[in-house]
Amino acid sequence: MIASAAAVLAITLVAAACSAGHADPGAGTLAPDKNLPSDTQDQLTGAVDDAMAATGASGAIVGVWAPWSGSWVAGLGTVEPDGKTAVTPEMTFRAGQLTRPMICDVLYALADDHVVALGDSITKYVGGMPRFADVTLESLCDGTSGIGSYNALLKSQSLGNPDRVWDPRELVGYGIGQVGGEVRTGVTYRDSDAGYVLLGLALERASGKSAAELLREHVFDPLGMDSTALPDPAAAAPVVGSSTALPGYYLGKTSKSGAYVCDKQTDITEQSASFGFTDAGVVSDISDLGSYARALARGTLVSDKSRFADALPVTASSPSWFTTAGGAVQAGPMVGQYGSTAGYLTAAFSDPKSGLTVAVVLNNSTAGRGPIVDLARELAAIASKAPATGDREAPALGLPWSADQFHSTIAKAAVCPVPRS
């Protein structure tokens, strides 16, 4: 049963201790100042072009960094469907579920500063939740709290009224309203947007600072992510400072066949970031996401090296090499996150040993998150074969997938016709 509006609004917050500063750890170098070989770039471009066609996206921004070979950062397509304005790689966009590991970074930083403890019960910071005394801050970060999600229940409302400012307590209410019977934590992974929103609320109350301030202090500033922010809740395009936004779209359906009408897209560039908040609300650009993925994989921001130690399968049918912990996803040797938010599909992953890093955004969210993680893996497989330059040596990455494998899955999941080559 879904929680009633009265129960939703009954959640109250309890004040806690103040936050201390966190040391600047530095981000590390993504790649040498050299372009990837033209053959590799052509393969990468072809993969992104086909994914754009399959998802109905008019534009994409992609960054691929292979330290032994070179890098490639590009904007592809146009900002408008059938438009003439080219996408540029400096454009900003909604980073979606890349927000999850970022708010977990804040949790670990506040734990280092003794503001919170990973094992603290959520009831220490959020009132009105006596059934959830066994839910810890760490379980919210890991996705093992047992709390449900609100997106599927509220998606149509959000798309229909993108200007609405959502109370995060209301969003949490829909998530906890899906928990029936005994609350079991730490057993299995459950994709819970409400859990990450709840974590953000708790950290705000524990520190006395807003989530935007916490993310800036503990993640964005230490990593030099000048084009990244958690925006104010007022509806706006995803811009940071004077940046230009990559427009975001979604598709409607015909009333007769149910097929997507790929030549009629709805612009949802301007919307309130409050629907994502600390689950999916961050705005960024591709270079910042590449730097962040690299830092996340290396554990640059976190002193606790056990963050990914007890990873769980992403789904019951996931291969053994596809797991999740600490707000991040581990795909073979690569660590990152991916997801879908209104208007955008985003993914960013990095291998902590070789430094291979990929980040990509498509500006149509209709197809959901499956194609974007498949595209990230396809790009990683292509880049892993890039030849070494100079006196560098190409690493033996051992990715447990091939580029062709995920190129095929993207085509099979297409919501729009993919042109035959």
C-alpha positions in Angstrom: 0.0 0.0 0.0 1.1 3.5 -0.8 1.5 5.8 2.2 -1.3 8.4 2.6 -0.5 12.1 2.0 -1.0 12.6 5.8 1.6 10.0 6.6 3.9 11.4 4.0 3.8 14.9 5.5 4.1 13.6 9.0 7.8 12.9 8.6 9.7 15.3 10.8 13.4 16.0 11.0 15.6 16.0 14.1 18.5 18.3 14.3 22.0 17.0 14.9 25.7 17.9 15.0 27.6 20.4 12.8 30.0 19.4 10.0 33.7 19.9 9.8 35.8 20.4 6.7 37.2 17.6 4.6 40.7 17.6 3.0 41.2 18.1 -0.7 42.3 14.7 -2.1 42.9 15.7 -5.7 41.5 14.0 -8.7 44.3 12.4 -10.7 45.0 12.5 -14.4 42.5 11.0 -16.8 44.6 10.6 -19.9 47.6 12.0 -21.8 47.2 15.1 -23.9 46.8 13.1 -27.0 43.8 12.1 -29.2 42.7 8.5 -29.5 43.6 7.0 -32.9 41.2 7.9 -35.8 40.1 4.3 -36.2 39.1 4.1 -32.5 37.3 7.4 -32.8 35.4 6.2 -35.8 34.2 3.0 -33.9 33.2 5.1 -30.9 31.3 7.5 -33.1 29.4 4.7 -34.8 28.4 3.2 -31.5 27.1 6.5 -30.2 25.3 7.3 -33.4 23.5 4.0 -33.4 22.5 4.4 -29.7 21.1 7.9 -30.5 19.0 6.4 -33.3 17.7 3.6 -31.1 16.8 5.9 -28.2 15.3 8.7 -30.3 18.0 11.1 -29.0 18.9 14.1 -31.2 22.2 14.7 -29.4 24.9 13.1 -27.3 28.0 14.1 -25.4 30.7 11.5 -24.8 34.1 11.3 -23.2 36.5 8.4 -23.4 39.9 8.4 -21.7 42.5 5.6 -22.2 45.7 6.8 -20.5 48.0 4.5 -22.5 46.6 5.7 -25.9 44.7 9.0 -25.7 41.3 10.6 -25.2 38.2 11.6 -27.1 35.6 14.1 -25.9 32.9 15.1 -28.4 29.4 16.4 -28.9 27.4 14.5 -31.5 24.1 15.4 -33.2 22.0 18.5 -32.8 20.4 20.2 -29.8 17.0 20.1 -31.5 15.4 17.1 -33.3 15.9 17.7 -37.0 17.7 20.9 -36.0 20.9 22.6 -37.2 22.6 23.6 -33.9 25.4 21.2 -33.2 25.9 19.7 -29.7 29.1 20.9 -28.1 31.1 18.9 -25.5 31.0 21.8 -23.0 27.2 21.7 -22.6 25.8 20.8 -19.2 23.0 18.3 -18.5 21.2 16.3 -15.7 23.6 13.7 -14.4 20.8 11.5 -13.0 21.8 8.6 -10.8 25.5 9.7 -10.8 24.2 11.7 -7.9 23.9 8.5 -5.8 27.6 7.8 -5.2 28.1 11.5 -4.7 25.8 11.7 -1.7 27.5 8.5 -0.4 30.8 10.3 -0.7 29.3 13.0 1.6 28.2 10.3 4.0 31.7 8.8 4.2 33.3 12.3 4.5 31.0 13.2 7.4 31.8 9.8 9.0 35.5 10.7 8.8 34.7 14.0 10.4 32.8 12.2 13.2 29.6 14.1 12.4 27.8 10.8 11.7 28.6 7.1 11.9 27.8 4.7 9.1 25.8 2.5 11.5 23.6 5.3 12.8 19.9 4.6 12.6 17.9 6.8 10.3 15.6 7.4 13.2 18.4 9.5 14.9 17.9 12.1 12.2 14.4 11.6 10.8 11.3 11.4 12.9 8.1 9.6 12.3 9.7 6.3 11.2 9.7 4.0 14.2 9.4 0.9 12.1 12.7 1.7 10.4 15.0 1.8 13.4 17.2 -0.9 11.8 17.8 1.1 8.7 21.2 2.7 8.9 22.8 5.5 6.9 25.1 2.9 5.3 22.2 0.7 4.3 20.6 3.7 2.5 23.9 4.2 0.6 24.2 0.5 -0.3 20.6 0.2 -1.4 19.9 -2.5 1.2 17.5 -0.6 3.4 14.4 -2.4 2.0 12.8 1.0 1.2 11.0 1.3 -2.1 10.9 3.8 -4.9 8.7 6.7 -5.9 9.6 7.3 -9.6 7.3 4.7 -11.2 4.4 6.0 -9.1 5.0 9.7 -9.8 6.7 9.7 -13.2 3.7 10.8 -15.2 3.0 13.6 -12.7 6.6 14.8 -13.0 6.5 14.7 -16.8 3.2 16.4 -16.9 4.2 19.2 -14.4 7.9 19.6 -14.6 7.8 23.0 -12.8 6.4 21.4 -9.6 8.7 21.7 -6.6 8.6 18.4 -4.7 9.0 18.1 -1.0 11.6 15.4 -0.4 9.7 14.1 2.6 6.8 13.4 0.3 9.0 11.5 -2.1 10.4 9.5 0.8 6.8 8.8 2.0 6.0 7.0 -1.3 9.1 4.9 -0.9 8.4 3.8 2.7 4.7 3.2 1.8 5.8 0.3 -0.3 7.4 -1.6 2.6 4.9 -4.1 3.9 5.4 -6.4 6.9 8.8 -6.8 8.6 11.5 -4.3 7.6 14.5 -6.3 6.6 17.8 -4.5 6.0 21.1 -5.6 4.6 19.7 -8.7 2.9 19.3 -7.8 -0.8 19.7 -4.8 -3.0 16.6 -2.8 -3.9 16.8 0.1 -6.4 15.5 2.8 -4.1 15.4 6.4 -5.2 13.6 7.2 -2.0 16.5 5.8 0.0 19.0 8.2 -1.5 16.6 11.1 -0.9 16.2 10.0 2.7 20.0 9.8 3.0 20.3 13.4 1.8 17.7 14.6 4.3 19.5 12.9 7.1 22.9 14.3 6.2 21.4 17.8 5.9 20.0 17.5 9.5 23.2 16.0 10.8 25.4 18.7 9.4 23.2 21.7 9.5 24.0 22.3 5.8 22.0 21.9 2.7 22.7 19.0 0.4 23.9 21.4 -2.3 26.5 22.8 0.2 27.6 19.3 1.3 28.1 18.1 -2.2 30.1 21.2 -3.1 32.2 21.0 0.0 33.0 17.3 0.0 32.8 16.3 -3.7 32.8 19.1 -6.3 35.3 21.5 -4.9 37.9 18.9 -3.9 37.8 17.4 -7.4 37.7 20.7 -9.2 34.3 20.0 -10.7 33.5 23.6 -11.6 30.6 22.7 -13.9 28.7 20.6 -11.4 26.1 21.5 -8.8 22.9 20.4 -7.2 20.5 23.2 -8.4 17.9 25.1 -6.4 14.5 23.5 -6.6 13.0 26.2 -8.8 12.3 24.9 -12.4 15.2 25.8 -14.7 17.4 24.4 -17.5 20.4 22.3 -16.3 23.0 25.0 -16.3 25.9 25.8 -14.0 27.1 29.4 -14.0 27.2 30.6 -17.6 27.1 27.2 -19.2 24.8 26.2 -22.1 22.3 23.3 -21.4 22.0 20.3 -23.6 18.2 20.2 -24.2 16.4 17.0 -22.9 13.4 15.3 -24.5 11.0 12.3 -24.2 8.6 10.7 -26.6 4.9 10.2 -26.4 2.9 7.2 -27.9 0.2 6.9 -30.5 -3.2 6.0 -29.2 -3.8 3.1 -31.6 -0.6 1.0 -31.8 1.3 2.2 -28.7 4.4 2.7 -30.8 6.5 5.7 -30.0 6.2 8.7 -32.4 9.9 9.3 -33.0 9.4 12.5 -34.9 7.4 14.2 -32.1 9.5 14.9 -29.0 8.5 16.7 -25.9 11.1 19.2 -24.6 11.6 18.8 -20.8 14.8 20.8 -20.5 13.4 23.1 -17.9 12.2 21.3 -14.8 12.6 21.2 -11.0 15.6 19.3 -9.8 13.6 18.5 -6.6 12.2 15.4 -8.1 15.6 13.9 -8.1 17.2 15.7 -5.2 20.0 13.6 -3.7 19.1 10.6 -5.9 19.3 12.1 -9.3 19.3 15.9 -9.1 22.9 16.9 -9.9 23.8 18.9 -13.1 27.2 18.4 -14.6 29.2 18.3 -17.9 31.0 15.3 -19.5 34.6 16.3 -18.4 33.5 16.7 -14.7 31.7 13.3 -14.8 34.8 11.7 -16.3 36.9 13.1 -13.5 34.4 12.1 -10.9 34.2 8.5 -12.2 37.9 8.2 -12.0 38.0 9.5 -8.5 35.1 7.2 -7.5 36.8 4.1 -8.8 40.1 5.0 -7.2 38.5 5.8 -3.8 40.1 9.3 -3.9 37.4 10.9 -1.7 36.9 8.1 0.7 39.3 6.8 3.4 37.2 3.7 4.1 38.4 1.2 1.5 35.7 -1.4 2.4 33.0 0.7 0.6 32.6 -1.8 -2.2 33.6 -5.0 -0.3 30.2 -6.5 0.2 28.7 -5.9 -3.3 25.4 -7.5 -4.2 23.9 -8.4 -7.6 22.2 -5.5 -9.3 19.3 -7.8 -10.2 18.5 -11.4 -9.6 19.6 -12.3 -13.1 22.7 -10.1 -13.2 26.0 -11.7 -14.2 28.5 -12.2 -11.4 30.6 -9.3 -12.7 27.7 -6.8 -12.4 27.2 -5.8 -8.7 26.5 -2.8 -6.6 27.6 -1.3 -3.2 28.3 2.1 -1.8 26.0 3.9 -4.2 28.0 2.7 -7.2 27.8 -0.1 -9.7 30.8 -2.4 -10.5 30.8 -3.7 -14.1 33.8 -6.1 -14.3 36.8 -4.0 -13.3 35.0 -0.7 -13.8 33.2 1.3 -11.2 30.6 4.0 -11.8 26.9 4.5 -12.1 24.2 5.0 -14.7 20.5 5.9 -14.9 17.6 7.8 -16.4 16.1 11.1 -15.4 13.5 13.1 -17.4 15.1 14.1 -20.7 18.5 12.4 -20.2 20.3 9.0 -20.0 23.7 9.1 -18.3 26.5 6.8 -17.5 30.1 7.1 -16.3 32.5 4.3 -15.4 36.3 4.0 -14.7 38.8 1.2 -14.2 40.9 2.1 -11.1 44.0 0.2 -12.4 44.3 1.1 -16.0 42.5 4.5 -15.8 40.1 3.6 -18.7 37.2 6.0 -18.2 34.0 6.5 -20.2 31.2 9.0 -19.7 28.2 9.5 -21.9 24.8 11.3 -22.1 21.9 10.9 -24.5 19.3 13.6 -24.6 16.1 11.4 -24.7 15.0 9.4 -21.7 12.3 7.4 -23.3 14.2 4.1 -23.6 15.1 4.0 -19.9 18.4 3.2 -18.3 19.2 -0.1 -20.1 20.6 1.3 -23.3 22.9 3.8 -21.6 24.7 1.3 -19.4 25.0 -1.0 -22.5 26.5 1.9 -24.5 29.0 2.7 -21.7 30.1 -0.9 -21.8 30.3 -0.9 -25.6 32.5 2.2 -25.5 34.7 0.7 -22.9 35.2 -2.5 -25.0 36.1 -0.4 -28.0 38.5 1.8 -26.1 40.1 -1.1 -24.4 41.5 -2.2 -27.8 43.1 1.2 -28.5 46.8 0.8 -29.3 49.4 2.2 -27.0 51.4 5.3 -28.0 55.0 6.2 -27.3 56.6 4.2 -24.6 53.3 3.3 -22.9 52.0 -0.3 -22.7 48.4 -1.3 -23.3 47.0 -3.0 -20.2 45.3 -6.4 -20.2 41.9 -5.2 -19.0 40.0 -8.5 -19.3 36.5 -7.0 -19.7 34.0 -9.8 -19.4 32.0 -8.5 -22.5 32.5 -7.5 -26.1 31.5 -4.4 -28.0 29.3 -6.4 -30.4 27.4 -8.0 -27.4 26.1 -4.7 -26.2 25.7 -3.1 -29.6 23.2 -5.9 -30.2 21.3 -5.4 -27.0 20.9 -1.7 -27.7 19.5 -2.4 -31.1 17.0 -5.0 -29.6 15.8 -2.4 -27.1 15.3 0.3 -29.7 12.3 2.6 -29.3 12.9 4.1 -32.7 14.0 2.5 -35.9 17.8 2.1 -36.3 19.0 2.8 -39.8 20.5 -0.1 -41.6 24.2 0.4 -42.6 
